[in-house]
Amino acid sequence: MTKKRNMWNILLASPFILAVLTCFIVNFALDRQFSWSLLTAASCLYAYLMLYTLIFGGKHRILFTYLVLAILLIPFLYIIEYTANLYLPQPIYWTTRLGIPVSLAWLAALAVTALLKTLTHANGFLTTGYFILAFYAAERCTNNRIDAFIGPNDSWSLSDHYPILYFSAAALFLLLGLITTAVKRSRSRA
C-alpha cells in the first residue's frame, strides 16, 4: 500500500513541480530575479497540499482539507500582497485590513454551515438554508470591510438592498428540510 501511495503522490506532485520549475526558469531568465514566480510556487504548494489532503486524508479528508485551506490562507494572502506590491508604483497593504477579515468571515461561514449540518444531522435542504444565512452574514462582513478599506461609497450590494431575498430563500430551504425530515421520520415509524 505504501508503494502505491508513493507512486500516486509522485504523480500528483509532478505537474506542480514542473510548473514551479518552469516559472522559476522563465522569471529568472527574463528578470534576473525571482519575483512573480514566488506567487506561482506558493499557489502550486497551496493547491498541492489541499489536493493531497483531499485525496489521502482518509475518513476526515474534508476536515483536513479545510484546515489546510484555513491555516495556509493568511500566509498566501501576504505572498499575493508582496508580489503585487513589487509591480505597483506605491505599495498597497491590504492583507491585514481587508484580506484577513474577509477570508475569516468566509471560512467561518463554511465552518458554521458544516458544524450545524453535523450537529443537527441536516439533510441537503436544511444545509442549504444554513449556508444561505451564513453566506448573507459573510457577504455583509465583506461589504463592510471593503467600505472601511476604500471609504464609504455608493457601491451596490444585494445584501444591503434586498436582504429579503436571502431570508426568503433560506426560509424556503429550511421549511423544505423540515418537511422532508418529518416525512422521513413518519415513514420510519410506520
C-alpha positions as CSV (number, residue, x, y, z in Angstrom):
1,M,0.0,0.0,0.0
2,T,2.9,2.4,0.8
3,K,4.5,1.9,-2.7
4,K,1.2,2.5,-4.4
5,R,0.6,5.7,-2.3
6,N,4.1,7.0,-3.0
7,M,3.5,6.4,-6.7
8,W,0.2,8.4,-6.6
9,N,1.9,11.1,-4.6
10,I,4.6,11.4,-7.2
11,L,2.0,11.6,-10.0
12,L,0.1,14.2,-8.1
13,A,3.2,16.3,-7.3
14,S,4.8,16.1,-10.8
15,P,2.7,18.8,-12.6
16,F,3.1,21.2,-9.7
17,I,6.8,20.7,-9.5
18,L,7.1,21.1,-13.3
19,A,5.0,24.3,-13.2
20,V,7.1,25.8,-10.4
21,L,10.4,25.0,-12.1
22,T,9.3,26.3,-15.4
23,C,8.1,29.6,-13.8
24,F,11.4,30.0,-11.9
25,I,13.4,29.5,-15.0
26,V,11.3,31.9,-17.1
27,N,11.2,34.5,-14.3
28,F,14.9,34.4,-13.8
29,A,15.7,34.4,-17.5
30,L,13.6,37.5,-18.1
31,D,14.1,39.5,-14.9
32,R,17.3,38.1,-13.4
33,Q,15.4,37.7,-10.1
34,F,12.6,35.7,-8.6
35,S,9.6,37.9,-8.3
36,W,6.3,36.7,-9.8
37,S,7.4,33.1,-9.7
38,L,7.2,33.2,-5.9
39,L,3.5,33.6,-6.2
40,T,3.4,30.7,-8.7
41,A,5.3,28.5,-6.3
42,A,3.1,29.4,-3.3
43,S,0.0,28.8,-5.4
44,C,1.2,25.4,-6.5
45,L,2.2,24.4,-3.0
46,Y,-1.1,25.5,-1.6
47,A,-3.1,23.6,-4.3
48,Y,-0.9,20.5,-3.9
49,L,-1.4,20.4,-0.1
50,M,-5.2,20.8,-0.4
51,L,-5.4,18.1,-3.1
52,Y,-3.1,15.8,-1.1
53,T,-5.3,16.0,2.0
54,L,-8.4,15.7,-0.1
55,I,-7.2,12.5,-1.8
56,F,-5.2,10.9,1.0
57,G,-6.9,12.4,4.1
58,G,-8.8,9.3,4.9
59,K,-12.1,9.4,6.7
60,H,-11.8,13.1,7.7
61,R,-10.4,14.3,4.3
62,I,-12.9,17.3,4.1
63,L,-11.9,18.5,7.6
64,F,-8.2,18.1,6.8
65,T,-8.6,20.0,3.5
66,Y,-10.5,22.8,5.3
67,L,-7.7,23.0,7.9
68,V,-5.1,23.3,5.2
69,L,-7.2,25.9,3.5
70,A,-7.6,27.9,6.7
71,I,-4.1,27.6,8.0
72,L,-2.3,28.5,4.8
73,L,-4.7,31.2,3.6
74,I,-3.2,34.0,5.6
75,P,0.4,33.4,4.6
76,F,-0.8,33.0,1.0
77,L,-2.6,36.4,1.1
78,Y,0.7,38.0,2.3
79,I,2.5,36.4,-0.6
80,I,0.0,37.8,-3.0
81,E,0.3,41.3,-1.4
82,Y,4.1,41.1,-1.6
83,T,4.2,40.0,-5.2
84,A,1.6,42.6,-6.3
85,N,3.5,45.4,-4.5
86,L,6.6,44.6,-6.5
87,Y,4.9,45.9,-9.6
88,L,3.0,48.9,-8.1
89,P,4.5,52.4,-8.0
90,Q,3.2,52.8,-4.5
91,P,2.6,49.7,-2.4
92,I,-0.9,48.9,-1.1
93,Y,-1.0,46.9,2.1
94,W,-4.4,45.3,2.0
95,T,-4.0,41.9,3.6
96,T,-4.3,42.9,7.3
97,R,-7.1,45.3,6.9
98,L,-9.1,43.6,4.2
99,G,-7.8,40.2,3.1
100,I,-7.7,38.5,6.5
101,P,-11.1,39.7,7.9
102,V,-12.9,38.9,4.7
103,S,-11.2,35.5,4.5
104,L,-12.0,34.7,8.1
105,A,-15.7,35.7,7.6
106,W,-16.0,33.2,4.7
107,L,-14.1,30.5,6.5
108,A,-16.4,31.0,9.4
109,A,-19.5,30.8,7.1
110,L,-18.2,27.4,5.9
111,A,-17.4,26.2,9.4
112,V,-20.7,27.2,10.8
113,T,-22.6,25.5,8.0
114,A,-20.6,22.3,8.4
115,L,-21.0,22.4,12.2
116,L,-24.7,22.9,12.0
117,K,-25.0,20.1,9.5
118,T,-23.0,17.8,11.7
119,L,-24.8,18.6,14.9
120,T,-28.3,18.5,13.5
121,H,-27.8,15.7,11.0
122,A,-29.3,18.0,8.5
123,N,-30.5,16.9,5.1
124,G,-29.5,18.8,1.9
125,F,-32.4,21.3,2.2
126,L,-31.6,22.3,5.8
127,T,-27.9,22.6,5.0
128,T,-28.6,24.8,2.0
129,G,-30.7,27.0,4.3
130,Y,-27.9,27.2,6.8
131,F,-25.4,28.1,4.1
132,I,-27.6,30.9,2.7
133,L,-27.8,32.5,6.1
134,A,-24.1,32.1,6.7
135,F,-23.5,33.4,3.2
136,Y,-25.5,36.5,4.0
137,A,-23.5,37.2,7.1
138,A,-20.2,36.7,5.3
139,E,-21.3,39.0,2.4
140,R,-22.3,41.7,4.9
141,C,-18.9,41.4,6.5
142,T,-17.2,41.6,3.1
143,N,-19.1,44.7,2.1
144,N,-18.4,46.4,5.4
145,R,-14.6,45.7,5.2
146,I,-14.4,46.9,1.7
147,D,-16.2,50.1,2.6
148,A,-13.9,50.6,5.6
149,F,-10.8,49.9,3.4
150,I,-11.6,52.1,0.4
151,G,-14.0,54.5,2.2
152,P,-17.8,54.6,2.1
153,N,-19.2,54.8,-1.4
154,D,-22.3,54.2,-3.2
155,S,-21.4,50.6,-4.2
156,W,-24.4,48.4,-4.7
157,S,-24.7,45.0,-3.0
158,L,-27.5,42.6,-2.9
159,S,-27.4,42.0,0.9
160,D,-27.7,45.7,1.6
161,H,-30.6,46.5,-0.8
162,Y,-32.6,43.2,-0.8
163,P,-31.9,41.1,2.3
164,I,-35.3,39.7,2.0
165,L,-34.1,37.6,-1.0
166,Y,-31.6,35.8,1.3
167,F,-34.0,35.4,4.2
168,S,-36.9,34.1,2.0
169,A,-34.6,31.7,0.1
170,A,-33.2,30.4,3.5
171,A,-36.7,30.1,4.9
172,L,-37.9,28.1,1.8
173,F,-35.0,25.7,2.1
174,L,-35.3,25.4,5.9
175,L,-39.0,24.7,5.5
176,L,-38.4,22.1,2.8
177,G,-35.8,20.5,5.0
178,L,-38.1,20.3,8.0
179,I,-40.9,18.8,5.9
180,T,-38.5,16.3,4.4
181,T,-37.2,15.3,7.8
182,A,-40.8,15.0,9.2
183,V,-41.9,12.8,6.3
184,K,-38.8,10.5,6.7
185,R,-39.5,10.1,10.4
186,S,-43.2,9.4,9.9
187,R,-42.3,6.7,7.3
188,S,-39.7,5.1,9.6
189,R,-42.2,4.9,12.4
190,A,-44.9,3.3,10.2
